[in-house]
Amino acid sequence: MTGIKPDAINEVIHGRIRLGIMAYLASQPKASFAELVKALETSHGNLSVHLKKLETAGYIEISKRFVEGKPLTTAEMTQSGHAAWRAYLGTLASLFDPSPR
């Protein structure tokens, strides 16, 4: 197993909920907080923590506004987030690449 570097995996993305957020946002431009809670089957508090970690890393942008008097929080992946996502997927693929390094 020469050349395999699992510590090269981006730990910010690799957590289960953060991975789900990134995968979801890679497939569509924006998602509401409620949409992510439902899709990821997680709690509001848990999702908030993971969104904040991705936002702090610069991978997503959070927008908060009111629609018909109700709060609406949305998340979208930044350019930096898209680059990190592609790099993450490349790193995972390299772990399974049987070619010599």
Rosetta silent file (secondary structure, phi, psi, omega in degrees, C-alpha in Angstrom):
SEQUENCE: MTGIKPDAINEVIHGRIRLGIMAYLASQPKASFAELVKALETSHGNLSVHLKKLETAGYIEISKRFVEGKPLTTAEMTQSGHAAWRAYLGTLASLFDPSPR
SCORE:     score description
SCORE:     0.000 S_00000001
   1 L     0.000   41.704  179.771    0.000    0.000    0.000 S_00000001
   2 L   -68.515  139.057  174.779    2.812    2.326   -0.863 S_00000001
   3 L    88.100   -6.635  179.500    1.914    5.914   -1.674 S_00000001
   4 L   -81.505  124.466 -177.101   -1.500    5.966   -0.041 S_00000001
   5 L  -123.334   79.338 -178.882   -1.824    9.137    2.017 S_00000001
   6 H   -62.261  -22.059  178.249   -5.170    9.134    3.821 S_00000001
   7 H   -74.845   -2.157  174.670   -4.092   12.186    5.824 S_00000001
   8 H   -80.608   -8.058 -179.502   -4.267   14.119    2.534 S_00000001
   9 L   -70.448  132.772  179.359   -8.073   13.974    2.838 S_00000001
  10 L   -67.490  107.302 -177.224   -9.627   17.373    3.547 S_00000001
  11 H   -68.099  -25.185  178.424  -10.954   16.971    7.102 S_00000001
  12 H   -65.219  -40.520 -179.492  -13.222   20.010    6.804 S_00000001
  13 H   -82.732  -33.810 -166.013  -15.199   18.261    4.061 S_00000001
  14 H   -66.625  -20.106  176.962  -14.756   14.674    5.212 S_00000001
  15 L   -60.016  143.755 -172.512  -17.149   14.743    8.190 S_00000001
  16 H   -51.882  -49.625 -177.914  -20.406   12.919    7.365 S_00000001
  17 H   -70.931  -42.467  179.027  -22.737   15.934    7.553 S_00000001
  18 H   -64.567  -38.071  176.052  -20.268   18.316    5.886 S_00000001
  19 H   -61.104  -43.332  177.901  -19.691   15.761    3.137 S_00000001
  20 H   -63.279  -41.322  178.636  -23.457   15.567    2.624 S_00000001
  21 H   -61.556  -48.383 -177.958  -23.754   19.360    2.495 S_00000001
  22 H   -64.109  -42.835  178.795  -20.984   19.647   -0.090 S_00000001
  23 H   -62.545  -42.375  180.000  -22.385   16.816   -2.218 S_00000001
  24 H   -63.501  -46.885 -177.858  -25.855   18.380   -2.099 S_00000001
  25 H   -74.077  -19.287  175.387  -24.580   21.844   -3.012 S_00000001
  26 H   -72.131  -23.275 -176.867  -22.386   20.436   -5.785 S_00000001
  27 H   -95.008  -10.870  177.400  -25.548   19.203   -7.482 S_00000001
  28 L  -153.832  153.018 -171.690  -27.537   22.442   -7.253 S_00000001
  29 L   -67.272  -34.924 -176.268  -26.681   26.099   -6.855 S_00000001
  30 L  -145.101  153.690  174.385  -28.509   26.852   -3.578 S_00000001
  31 E  -145.061  141.663  177.089  -30.320   25.047   -0.805 S_00000001
  32 E   -79.777  159.922  178.094  -32.440   26.288    2.048 S_00000001
  33 H   -56.793  -47.140 -178.546  -31.678   25.354    5.636 S_00000001
  34 H   -62.160  -39.644  178.624  -34.939   23.370    5.846 S_00000001
  35 H   -61.766  -43.120  179.926  -34.112   21.532    2.623 S_00000001
  36 H   -68.806  -40.076  177.113  -30.702   20.503    3.991 S_00000001
  37 H   -57.052  -46.330 -177.450  -32.150   19.376    7.343 S_00000001
  38 H   -68.487  -47.889 -176.813  -34.570   17.115    5.505 S_00000001
  39 H   -63.761  -37.893 -175.985  -32.109   15.801    2.909 S_00000001
  40 H   -93.754   -5.103  179.372  -29.378   15.052    5.457 S_00000001
  41 L    50.502   55.134 -179.985  -31.770   13.806    8.155 S_00000001
  42 L  -130.355  172.606  179.622  -30.066   15.827   10.854 S_00000001
  43 L   -84.892  162.877  177.601  -31.095   18.277   13.542 S_00000001
  44 H   -60.022  -45.349 -178.555  -31.167   22.050   13.145 S_00000001
  45 H   -63.977  -43.268  179.648  -28.408   22.490   15.715 S_00000001
  46 H   -63.771  -44.886  179.201  -26.155   19.872   14.144 S_00000001
  47 H   -62.001  -42.454  179.708  -26.608   21.359   10.675 S_00000001
  48 H   -56.510  -45.116 -179.457  -25.857   24.853   11.980 S_00000001
  49 H   -61.017  -45.116 -176.699  -22.521   23.732   13.429 S_00000001
  50 H   -72.579  -36.737  175.684  -21.452   22.055   10.188 S_00000001
  51 H   -62.395  -41.603 -179.926  -22.588   24.932    7.979 S_00000001
  52 H   -62.236  -41.514  179.994  -20.565   27.325   10.140 S_00000001
  53 H   -63.554  -42.705  178.384  -17.446   25.169    9.789 S_00000001
  54 H   -68.142  -36.686  178.441  -17.800   25.111    5.980 S_00000001
  55 H   -66.722  -43.707  179.134  -18.511   28.858    5.938 S_00000001
  56 H   -60.523  -35.996  178.252  -15.432   29.577    8.084 S_00000001
  57 L   -74.644  -11.833 -179.151  -13.328   27.549    5.622 S_00000001
  58 L    85.306   12.825 -176.905  -14.721   29.683    2.793 S_00000001
  59 L   -86.006  -25.516  177.396  -16.390   26.710    1.086 S_00000001
  60 E  -135.275  161.498  174.794  -19.966   27.944    1.351 S_00000001
  61 E  -121.182  132.425  179.370  -21.765   31.235    1.704 S_00000001
  62 E  -103.801  131.879  176.314  -24.766   31.595    4.002 S_00000001
  63 E  -120.295  136.700  177.796  -27.496   34.123    3.207 S_00000001
  64 E  -125.380  131.122  177.734  -30.248   35.118    5.626 S_00000001
  65 E  -153.230  174.870  177.696  -33.312   37.096    4.642 S_00000001
  66 E  -111.698  136.098  176.054  -37.021   37.319    5.311 S_00000001
  67 E  -125.010  116.687 -177.133  -39.674   36.093    2.896 S_00000001
  68 L    52.349   42.941  176.533  -43.236   37.079    3.757 S_00000001
  69 L    78.758    1.522 -179.484  -42.126   37.831    7.308 S_00000001
  70 E  -112.248  141.396 -179.996  -40.452   34.431    7.799 S_00000001
  71 E   -69.736  140.402  176.718  -36.701   33.886    8.015 S_00000001
  72 E  -131.785  117.959  177.560  -35.084   32.063    5.099 S_00000001
  73 E  -108.534  128.912  177.737  -31.512   30.832    5.374 S_00000001
  74 E  -126.559  155.681  177.551  -29.821   29.520    2.246 S_00000001
  75 E  -127.166  142.574  172.936  -26.406   28.061    1.535 S_00000001
  76 E  -142.834  150.217 -178.729  -24.456   27.974   -1.685 S_00000001
  77 E   -77.887  138.375  177.436  -21.012   26.710   -2.560 S_00000001
  78 L   -85.719  171.945  175.059  -18.336   29.302   -3.287 S_00000001
  79 H   -59.869  -40.940  177.512  -15.718   29.055   -6.044 S_00000001
  80 H   -61.552  -39.213  178.243  -13.259   28.047   -3.342 S_00000001
  81 H   -64.871  -42.146  177.497  -15.726   25.393   -2.220 S_00000001
  82 H   -62.351  -42.067  178.836  -16.057   23.990   -5.738 S_00000001
  83 H   -63.911  -44.122  179.349  -12.254   23.807   -6.014 S_00000001
  84 H   -64.361  -37.780  179.156  -11.976   22.104   -2.610 S_00000001
  85 H   -64.332  -45.703  178.569  -14.743   19.660   -3.580 S_00000001
  86 H   -63.027  -41.999  178.612  -12.973   18.697   -6.821 S_00000001
  87 H   -63.902  -40.873  178.746   -9.681   18.291   -4.947 S_00000001
  88 H   -60.326  -48.266  179.667  -11.409   16.177   -2.285 S_00000001
  89 H   -63.159  -38.099  177.250  -12.903   13.867   -4.912 S_00000001
  90 H   -63.848  -40.711  178.235   -9.518   13.634   -6.630 S_00000001
  91 H   -63.783  -44.405  177.950   -7.846   12.687   -3.362 S_00000001
  92 H   -61.146  -44.744  179.820  -10.430    9.976   -2.714 S_00000001
  93 H   -59.697  -39.030 -178.781  -10.002    8.627   -6.247 S_00000001
  94 H   -66.191  -26.069  177.442   -6.220    8.488   -5.750 S_00000001
  95 H   -67.356  -24.395 -176.857   -6.695    6.270   -2.710 S_00000001
  96 H  -107.676    1.367 -179.739   -8.284    3.657   -4.961 S_00000001
  97 L   -76.944  117.817 -176.753   -6.025    4.106   -7.986 S_00000001
  98 L   -77.610   -7.422 -178.145   -4.037    0.880   -8.390 S_00000001
  99 L   -68.733  147.727  179.873   -1.321    2.529  -10.517 S_00000001
 100 L   -66.917  150.258 -179.900    2.082    2.934   -8.860 S_00000001
 101 L  -107.975    0.000    0.000    2.994    6.319   -7.413 S_00000001
